[in-house]
Amino acid sequence: MTQLIRQFRWVQENADHMELLGDDESSDTEDQNEIDEEYDAYYSDMKSSRKETTREFLTRQFQNIVHFFVEDWFISAALGFVTAIFSIFIDIGIEYLIHFRNFLLETLEQYNNYAAFLGWVFYITGLVYLAALVCYGFGKQAVGSGIPEVKVIIHGFQLKNYLSGKTLIAKMIGLTLTIGSGLPVGKEGPFVHIGAIVASLLNKITAACQYNAFFSNEGRAMEMLSIGCAVGIACTFSAPMGAVLYGIESTSKYFAVKNYWRSFFATTCSAMLFRFAITFFVPQHIAGTITAYYQTYFPNEVFVVEELGFFVCLGVMTGLLGALFVYYHRRIAFFKRRNRIFQALFGKSPILFTACCAAIFAVLVYPNGLGSYVAGKYTFRETLVDFLSNCTLWKQTNGSEGCPPHVLEHWSGPEGDMAPINSLLLYFLFYFIVVPICITLYIPSGIFVPCFVIGACGGRIFGEIISMIWPYGLRGIGQPQIYPGLYAVVGAASFTGSVTHSLSIALIVCETTGQLCALLPVLIALMISNAICAFLQPSIYDSIIKINGYPYLADLPPSRMSVHQMKVERIMVKDMYYITRETTYRELREMLLETPTLRSYPFVTDSRSMTLLGSVARKYLLYLIQRKLGPEPELFGHRRSYRAPAIKSKIVSRTASEIFSTIHNLRRGSLAANGGHMSSGNALMTDRNISGNTLLPQSPLHEDQGDRSPLAPLLYAQTNQHEPIVHSLAKRAEILSKKLDMEEVAIDPAPFQLVRGTSLYKVHTLFSLLALNHAYVTEKGRLVGVVAVKELREALSNIYSRGAVVPRPRVRTSTFRLNPDQDLENQLMNGQMNGENTVDASTVRTPRVTIEAPEDGENEERRNN
């Protein structure tokens, strides 16, 4: 009643401004809609001008407080607590598995040495085999480190199922079994992945609280992923401050400072839960594993100024060794992909190769065999404690600086007659060779911890040699002595920093050792090693991205003049597809069929002037075609031919009748195909979100706008259409000959544009900062070309060896690739494509050809060759 009275008063006040037509029913409807809209605006203005009551004021303030705590505090705290709980359970499981392995060895040794050997080998091999089976069963996305994939996702490229609940389960179980077996891998990378998955799931759960646009913001999802990465690292090292900085360095090129406090708050909650668990729940004999805290006891004057030169030399050596480590790992990965003998033996069975490598490793580290020379019985945590100990291995135990007997037993060989320095050297060489192989296996594997231990071993060797040359220190008796443990700390930080290209390792080292006296030597060696390795090789994470062929724009190495001298006009694509007002529906349909990988098309005035007016997303053009012509299955299943080997594995598992039945249903426009959404607008509107192709905050090209979308009324009408549109051949030909009605298309009026003279360095910076996937090149408003991430990556593919080069001219072919995880007909319907090419925005007019698409990661290598 109150609303009717208000509307009546409004009509009285605005009677002079209304024109009511009572005869035409359609006019009544239109006028009534205008009246309703004007009334809503009038009432909202009147309500805003009305004085707010005390109750309304308190209610609004209470809602603001609740929103503030939920949005900023509750989600960050929940992320820290949940990830910490996962970490505690995983660490407890790892510790108990290792204790059981040692118990099994000691028990079997009492009966027979051969039984002990077989039990040792089968235990390690069995756990690794189970870990690989878990990854194979739940999802191959759990394999590997996880940091490269998270890095790609944060920079705007979607990787399917990498942030799903199944991947979380596989990652946790596989990581527990892998490290529990004793395989030389770490948990830092997998925990970064776990933290990112938890952040993504929390973001989806809180999507139900969409009282504003906060949770539906794409930028908010990226912020949550960045916080999740920091929490994952904090769970590994119990270093909240260093974890935040390392998470930024390892996953982000540009970081918003406003997210600092959220990351610190989440990592603080995680560390607090660790301390609580250690005090009340965790047994004391595994508390060290939970905290990952390596306390050192160096004096305040742990080094003299004369030793700074040694730290510089150590930084140079670790930088060169780090570059060699990255190069060696990449060669192993490419060997596994390209060697014919390896492909014939293990190409189709990565689990078998993983089990074989685990068995070989178990034989090599058997404590009563070769493992006695490389501390095979001890974990990375135990050996790292020996490396950082404040004693000297080569000195006698009766001396004040000699190591205790239990430490010497670890590094004196099976008979106790081996020099510790030789045992350390064997340990360094063995794990330097084995670790790059292990992190390429079909299991969850981290890189940080193995590199940290290898670097600590190398630094310990260097410090022991310096101590042997100057046994009384550089200044003589009574002056500060040389501490090999300090060189181990410096070597661990510098080698890990060179491999990962991170400087925040210095802060992590200070937090894990509990001392700041080693900060200056660590920083000196770390910066030198980082600079040397960055000049020679990319980081290990960028190298893995390159191996897997992910669509990611890597960082530029320092001191490369070619990126400043080369201009964008030399790498841009000049032969483009475009739309004008003269384009007909037939031309549009053929263009969409010929370019299945493109996500947007430029809209220009005409073919002569080529003045850029805007950009149109492919999904809206597909909707327009479907609205005019009815269901078009060929626009969803690419009209291509495929070689027999590409689809042979799927055809043998399905009868021809099933495939032809599905295709027949598609051509009839059946709603049963594709889950019943083939002929509805939803099939178009669920395409990937187009990010980075516009600077507008509410661009019509962005999804998830609900009723605000410019095509929402049309989508609603098309969704509620029960029967597909069917035209006669004459009617269809008439429609195809008509020109496009551009008034029905959502046009982005401000696509990102570059000028011809823009340097490659500026293009790289803009693409990285704004998460662009393509940009148009214009000259005085005239469209002259387009450049995408693909062209930029090809130009910078050999940046470390040859600098920036112009990509070789080639005929662009179809990039459709069969996904072995999906049914053949679903792939033909949905158009599954290679991960690198799904973001391809370059528009080259090329003929359709028949190809066999390469496997993931081979695209980059074939271009380089």
N, C-alpha and C positions, 0 to 999 in steps of 0.2 A: 504494500500500500504506500509506504514511504517513497519508494522508487517511482511509482506512478504519479504521485503528487509532484515530485521534483521534475519529472519529465513534462507534466502539464504546465508548470510554471515556466519551464524553459521554452515551451512552444509559444506561450503567451508573449514572452519577451522577444522572441525572434520571429513572430508571425509575419512581419513586414519583409523579412529576408528569405522567405520560403515560397516556392512556386509548386503548388500541388496540382497534379493532373489526375483527375478522377476517372477519365474514360479509358485510358490505356492501362491494361493490367501490368504490362512490362514496365511502363513508366512508373507506376505505383511502387513496384518492387525496387527500382533503382533509386527513386526518391526516398523511400523508406530506409534504404541502406545508408544514403547520405545523411538522413536525419539522425540515424543511430550513431554514425561516426561523429557527427558534429556534437551530438549530445554527450557522448563519452568524453570528448575533449573538453567540453564546457564544464562537465561535472568534475573532471579531474582538476581543472584549474580552480574551480570553486572550492574543492576539498583542500587543495594546497594552500589557498589563501586564508582558509579558516584557521583560527587559533588552535594549536594543539593542546589537548587536555593533559593533566598530570599523569593520568593512567596510561594514555597513549605514549607519552614521553618515556615513562618507565618501561613500558613494554618494548618500545623500539630500542632503548639502551640495553635491555636484557638480551634481545635478539642479537644485537651487535657484539656483546660480550661472548655469547654462546658461539656465534659464528667465528669470532676471533680465536677462541680456544680450540674449536674443532678444526678449523682450517690450518692454523699455524702451529699449535702445540700438540694437540691430541694425535694427529696423523704422524708427526715426526717422532713422538715418543713411542707410538705403537710400532713404527718401523724399526726403531732401535731395539725395543724389547723382543719383538718377534724374531728378528734376525739373530739376536744374541741367544735366544732359547734354542734356535736351530743349531747355532754354532756349538753350544754347550753339549747338546746331545751327540752331535757328530764327533766332537773331540773325545767325549767319553767312549763312544763306540770304537774310535781309532785306537785309543790307548788300550782298551781291553783286548782288541784283536792282536795288537803287538805283544802284549803280555802273554796271551795264549800261544802265539807263535814261539816265543822263547821257552815257555813251559813245555810245549810239545817237543822242542829240540832237546832240552835237558832230559826229559823222560825217555825218549827213544835212544838217546846216547847210552843210557844204562843197559840197554838190551843189545843193540847192534849199531855200529857206525853206518852201515849201509841203510838200515831202516831210518836212522836219523837223517841221512842225506835225502832219501826218497820222501820222507815226511816234510822236510824243509822245502823241497822243490815243488811237491804237489800242493802244499799249503799256499805258497805264493802264487803259483800258476792258477790254482782254483779260484782264489779270491779275485784275481785280475780278470779271469774268464767270466766270473759272475758279474763283475762290474761292467764288462763289455756287453754282456747279454742284457743287463738292465737298460743300458743306453740304447741298445738295438730295439728292445721291446717297448720302452716308453717314448723314445724319441731321440733321434741322432743329434738333436740340437744341444743335448747335454754333453756332447763330446768336446774336449779341448778346454781351453782356459775360460772363455766367456767374455773377457775384456774386449777383444776385437769386435765381437758381435754387438756388445753393448755400446761400444764407441760408434759403430755404424748406425745403430738405432737412434742414439742421442742426436746424431747429425741429420736426422730427418728421413732415413730410409727404413722401410718396413722389412723385417725379416720374419717370416712366418713361424709361429709357435715357439719362438725363442723366449717369450715371456709368459708362457702358459704354466698351468699347475702341473701338468705331466712332466714338463721339463724340470720343474722344481723337485719333484719326487725322484726322477732319474738322477739329477745332479747330486742330491744329498746321499742317496744310497750308493751310487757309483763312487763318489768321493770317499765315503767311509770305507768301502771295500778296497779301493785302490791304495790309499795311504796306509790302511791297516795291514795290507800285505807287505809293506816295506818298499814298494816301488819308489824310486827317487823323483817324486813330483811334489808340488806344493798345493796349498789350499787357498792361496790368495786370489787367484783368478776365478776359480769356481765360486768363492764366497762373494766376489763382486757381482757375479752373475746371479747368485742367490739373492743378494740384497736388491738388485734391480728387479727381479721377479716379484719379490715381496712388495716392493714399492708399486709395481704395476698392478698387482692384485688388490692392494689397499686402495689405489686410485679408482679401480673399477667398483669396489665395494662402496666407496663413498660417493660414487656417481648417483646413487639413489637420493643423495641429499642435495639435489640441484635446486636449492632455493635461490641461487644466482648463477651466473656464468662461470663461477670460480672453478668448480670441479670439471666442467666440460671444456675448459681451456686447454688447447694443445700444448701451450707453453708450460702449463702447470704439470702436465704429464712428464715433460722433459726435466723439469725441476725435481720431481719425485724420483726419477731414475738417477739423477746425479747424486741426490742424497742417499739413495740406496747403495750406490757404489761406495761412497765414503763409509757407510755403516759396515759394508762387507769387509773392507780393509781393516776397520777398527776391530772387528771380531777376530781377525787373523793375528794382529800384533798387539792388541790392547794398547793402541796408540791413537787416541781420539784426534789430537791436533794434526799429527802427520797423516792420518787417514784421510782427513778432509782435503788436504793439499794434494796428496797423491791421487785421490779420486778425481780431482780437477785436472791434474796433469795427464793422467792416463786415459781419460774419456772425453775431455772437453777441450776445444780450441779457444773458445771464449766463454767466460763464466760470469753470470750476474752476481754482483756483490751482495745483493739483497738476499740471496740464498745462503750466505755464509752462516748466519746464526741458526738457521734450520738444520744445516748439516752438523754444526757443532753440538746443537742440542740433541740430535738423534744419536750421534756417537757418544755423547756423555751418558745418555740413558743406557746405551749398550754397555759401556764400561762399568757403570754402576751395577747393572745386573750381573756382570761377571764377578765383581767383588762380593756381592750378596750370595751368589751360587757357591763361590769358594768357601765362604765362611760357614754356610749352613748345610749345603747339600753335597758338594763334591768331595770325595775322599782325598786325603792329603797326598797320597802317593801319585795322584794325577793332576794336582793343582797346577803344577808347572806347565802342563800342556794347555790348560785352560787360559792362563794368563799370557803365555808366550813371552815371558819377561826374563831377559838375560842380564842379570845384575852383574856389573863389573866393579872392581875395587881398585881402580888406579889412583895414585896420589894426585894432588892438585897440579904439581909440576911434573906432568907425565912425559913431557918432551922439552927439548931445548931448541933454540932458534936454528942451530946448525942442522937439525934433523929435517927442516922444511924442504931441503933439496931432495931428501929421500922420499918424502911424501909426493913431491912433484914427479919423480921417476916412477913411483908406484901408480900414480894417476895415468901417466903415459902408457905404461904396460897394460893396465886394466882396460884402458880405452881401446888399445889395439886388440886385446883378447876379446873384449865385448863385441867389436866389429866382426872378428873371426867367428865368434859364437853365433851371431845372427846369420852370417853368410853360410856357415856349416848347416844350420837348421834349415835354411831355405833350400840348399842343395839336396838335403835328405828328402824334403817334401816333394820336390820336383822329380827326384829319382823314383820315388814310389808311384808317381803319376805317369812317368814316361817310359820307364824301363820295361821292355817287352817280357823279359823273363819274370820279373816281379809281378807284372800284371797277369801273366799266365798262371802263376802259383797262388797269389793272394789278391788279385785284382777284384774278385767278386766276393771275397771273404775277409774283410778287415779284422773280424773277431779272431780268426785263425792266426793271422800274423801277430796280433796282440798277445795271444796265448803263447806263441812261440818265443816272442821277445821276452815275456815274463819268465818262461822256463830257462832261457839262456841267462838272464840276469840272476835268477835264483841259483844257478850253478856257479856263476862267477863270484857271488857274494857269500857262498856257503862258509860259515865261520871256521870250520875245520879244514878248509881248503884254501883256495885263492882269496877268499874273503878275509882271512886273518891278516893279510897285508893291506887291506883297504877298509878296515873297521866295518866289515860286512854285517856284523850282528847289531850294530848300534844305529839308531835313528839320527836324522838330521839334527834334532834337538839336542841329543847327547853329544854328538861330535862338535856342534857349535859351542857348547859349553866349554869343551876342551880348547877350542881355538881361541876363545876370548879369555881364557884363564890368565891370571896375573902371575905367570911363572915362565921359566925358560926350559924347554925340553932337553936341550943338549947338555945342560949343566947337571952335575951329580945331585942326587936327592939329599945328601947331607949338607949341601950348601943352603944358604938362606934364600936363594932365588930359584932353586930347583923345583921341579914339579913333583907332586906326591906320587907314590908307587902306582896307585890305581889309574892315574892318568897315563903314566909311562907304559902300562900294560896294553893300553889301546893302540899304541904306535910303536911297539917293539917287535912285531912279528910273532909267529907261533912259538918260536924257541926263545924269544926275548933277546936275541943277539943282533937284531936289525936296528940300524940307526933311525931315530924318529924322523929325521929330515927326509930320508929316503921313503919312509912309509907315507909321509905327508905328500911327497911328490907323486907317488903312485896313486894316492887318493885323488889328487887334483886332476891328473891325466885321465883316470878312469871315469870320473863323473863328468868331466868336460866332454868326453866322447859319448857317454851313455845318456845323459840328461836330454840333449836335443833329440835323440831317437825316441825316448820315452814320452816326450810331450807331443809327438806326432801320432801316438797310438790312439785306438778307438776307446778312450776312457776320459773321464774328467781329469784335468791336469793343470796345475798352476806352474808358473815360471819364476815367480819372485823368490820363493824360499830356496829352491835349488841354486839359483844364481847367487843368492846371499851366502849360502854355505860354500860354494865354489870360490867366491871372492874372498871369504874369510880364510879359507885354506891357502889360497895364493898369497894373501897378505901375511899369514902366519909364517909361511916359508921365507918370504922376503925379510920379515923381522928376525927370524932365527938366523939367517945368514948375516945380517947386519950385526946381530949380537955376537956371533962367532968371530967376526972380524974385529969388533971393538968390545971385548968382554967386560971392560970396566967403564963403558960409556965413552962418548966423544970428548968429554972434559976430564976423564981420569977418575981415580978412586976418590970417594967422598962426594962426588957430584951425581946428578941425576943419571940413572942408568937407562939402558934401552929396553923397552917393554915390547916383546913380540906380540902380546895381546892387543896392544894399541894398533899395530900394523894390521892385525887381523880385522879390527873394527873398520879401519880406513879402507882396506881391500874389499871387505864385504859391501860397504856403501858405494865405493867407486865402480866396482864391477857391475853391481846391480843397476846403478844409475846409468852406466853406459849402455847396457842392454835395453833398458826400458826408457831411456832418454828422460829421466826424472831427476829433479833436484831436491824434492821433498824427502828423499831418502835420508838426508842429513837429520831432519827433525825426527823421523821414525827411529833412527839409530839412537839418538839422544833419549827418546822415550823408552825404548826397549832396554837400554843399558843402564838408565837411571843416572847418567853423568853427563855433564856439559864440557868437561875438560878436553874431550876429543873433538869438539865441534870445529875448531879452526883447521886441523889437519884433514878432517873429513871433507870440509867445504873445498879446500884447495884441490885435493885429489879428485873429488867428485866433479867439479867444474871442468877440470882438464880432461878427464876421461869422457865426460859427456860431450864436450866439444869435439874431441877426436872421433868418437864413434858416430856422432851426428854428421860429421863431414864425410865419413866413409860409407855408412850404412844407415838405413832407416831403423826405427825402433823395432823390437821383436813383435809388437802388436801390429804396427803398420806392415811389417813383412808378412804376417799371417793374413792380414786383410788382402794383400796383393796375391798371396798364394791361393786363397779361396775365391778371388775374383769378386769381392764385394764392391758395390758401387759407392766407394768412399774416396774423397779427395784428400790425399795424404799431405802432411806438412811439407813445406819447402825446406830443403837443406840450406845452410848458410853459405854466403859468398857464391852465388850463382848469377852471373851477369846476364845470362841468356834470357832469364825470365823478365828482366827489365827492358831488354832490347827488342824482344819479339812482341808484336802487336796482335790484337785479337782478330784482325782482318785476315791474318795468315792461317788461322785454324778454324774460322767460322765456316758453316755450311751455307753455300750461296744458292743452291738449287732447292727451293722450298715448296712445300704445299701451303696454300693459303686460301682464304675465303673472301669473296667480294659480294657485293649486292647483286651481281649478275650471275652468281653461281646457282646452278639448278640442283634439284634434288637428285637427279641421276649422277651429276658430277660429284656431289657430296657423298653419295653412297659408294661410288667407285673409290673415292679418296679414302674413306673409312676402311674399305676392304683392303686397300693397298698399304695402309699404315696402321697395323694393329697395335704397334708398340707406342705410338705417340699419345700424349695425354692432353695436349692443347694445340690449337691452330691459330695463327695470326689472322686478324681480320683487317683487310686493307680496303682502300677506296676503289681502286681498279687495277688492272694488270699493267697499266702504263705508268701512272704516277706512283703507285705502291706506297701511298701514305698510310702509316700504321695507325689504325683507329682503336685497336684493342686486341684481346685474346679470348678465344672461346674454348671451353673445356670439351674434351671428347665425349664425356658422359651426357652433356646436354645436347650435343649433336646426335648422338645415338637415340636419345629420348625423342628428339624432333622427328627423326626418320621413322621411329616406331609409331609415333603418334599419327603420322601422315599415311604410312604404308601398312601399318600393322606389324605383327611379329616378323623379325628378320633374324633367323638363327645364324645365318652366315656372318653376321656382324659380331656374334659372340664366339662361334667356332670358326677359326680362321680358315679362309678358303685357300688352303695350301696343300701341296703334296709332300709326302714324307718317304724317306727311304725305308726299306724293309727292316734294317737292323735297329732303327730308332724305335719301332713299335712292336718288334717281334716278341719281346718278352711279355707284352700285355696281350697280344693276340692269342698266344698259345694257351693262356689261362681263361679265355672267354670265347664262346662260340660265335660264329659269324651271325647267327640269328639274333643274339642279344644286341650286338653292335648295330646291325641294320634296323632292328626294332627301335632302338633309341634314336637313331638318326631320322627314322620315319616319323617318330613322335615329334621330334624337333621341327621338322619341315611342316607338320600339320599345326604347329603352334600350340602343342599340348601343354597345359599348365602342369601336368604331372612331371614333366621333365624339369630338372634343376630344382627339385623341391617345391614345385608349384608356383614359382615366381618368374618363370621365363618371360611371360608376356606382360608382366607388370612393370611399373616404373621402378620398383624396389631393386630389380636386378641391375638397373643403371645407377641408382643412387647409393649403392653399397660399394662403389669403387673406392680405391685408395684416396685418402685425403690429399688434395693438391696443395702442398705447402711450399712456400718459397717462390711462387711465380707471380706474386703480387705484393705490394706494400700496403694494401688496404686492410685495416683491421677487421672489417666485416665484408669481405669480398664475396660476391655471388658464387665464386668458384670454390669456396670453402664449404665443407659439409657440416652436419650436425647443427643446423640452424633451426630445425623444427619448422614451426609455422612461419618463421621469418624468411625462409627460403623463397626466392622469386618464383620457383616452380612448384611450391607447395600445393596450390589449388589444382594445378594440372596433374600433379602426382597423385593427389587424393582422388581425382576423377578417374585417372587411369587405373589406380589400384582397385577401385570398386567396380571396374568393368568386368563383367562376367564372361562375355564372349569376345574373342579376338576380332579385330577389324579384318574383313576379307573384301578385297576389291576385285572387280573383273579386270581382265587384261587391258581392255581399252581405258578403263578408269585409272588403272595403275600407270599406264603410259602417259596419260594426261597429267597425273600428279608429278611424275618424274620429270616432265618437261617444264614444270613451273619453276620460277625463281624462289630462292629462300625468303621466307618471311623473317627478317632479322629482328622484328619486334618481339618474337616469341622466344628469343635466345638470350640467355644471361651472358652478357659481355663484360669482361673485365676491362675497364677503360684505362687502367694504369699498369700494364705489364712492365716488368723491369727491362730497362733498355741500357745499352752501352753505345759508345761511339767507336768508330773504326780504329782510332789511334790509342785505345786503351791498352796498356801493357798487360802482359800475362800475369805479372805480379799483382796488379790491382784486381784483375779478374779473379784470381785465386783468393785474394783477401775478401772480396765481395761475396763470392760463392760460399766461402767458409763462414763468414760472419752472419750472413742472412739466410743460410741454409737453402740457397737457390739450387734448382736442378737444370734450369736453362735461362737464357736471357736473349733478347732480340738486339741485333746490331742495327742502328739507324744512322742516317746521314741527312741532317736537316729535315727530320721527320719521315724520311723515306726508308722503308725497310730494305736492307741490303744483305742480311744474313741472320743466322741464329747460331748460338754456341751453347752446348750442353755440357754436363759433367763428363760425358763420355769423350767428347773431343778434348776437353781440358786434361783428362786423365791420360789420354793417348799422347798428348804433347809432352806431358811430364813423366811418362812411363820410364824413361832412362835418364832421369834428372841427375842421378848420382854418377853416372859414367859419361854421358854425352851432353848433358844439359838439356834445355828445352829444344825440341825438334818439331818440325812441321809434320803432322801425320801423313803417311803415304796415301795417295788417292786410291780408293778402292770402291768396289761396287757393294753398296750396302744390301745385305740379304735379310731374309726373314730370320728372326731370332726366337721363333717359337721352339720351345723345348719340352719334351714330355717329362712329366714328373712321375717317378716310379712309385710315389706314395699315393697316387690317386688313380681312379679308374680311367680308362681310356676315353669313354664317352663324356665323363665329367670334365676332362681336360679339353676335349674338343669343344665343349660347351662354354667353359669358363675362360679358356685361353691362358693356361698356365705358361709363364714365360721365364726365361733366365733372370735371376735376381739382378744382374747387372743392367739388363736392357729394359726392365720394367719402368725405369725412371728416365729412359732415353727420350729427350725432347727434341732432338735434331730432326729436321724434316727434309730428307733427301728424296727426290723423285726417282725411284728405281723400279725396274721391272720385278715382278714376282718370280722367284726361282725356287728350285727344289734343292734343299740342303739337309745335311745331318748336323744338328746343333751340337757343339762341343760340351763336355762336362764342365762343371763349375771350376773356375780357376784356370782353365786352359786358354780362355780368351786372351788374357793378359800375356801369357807366355808366348802364344802364337804371334801376337803382334810384335813382341820384342825380337822374335827370331826372323 
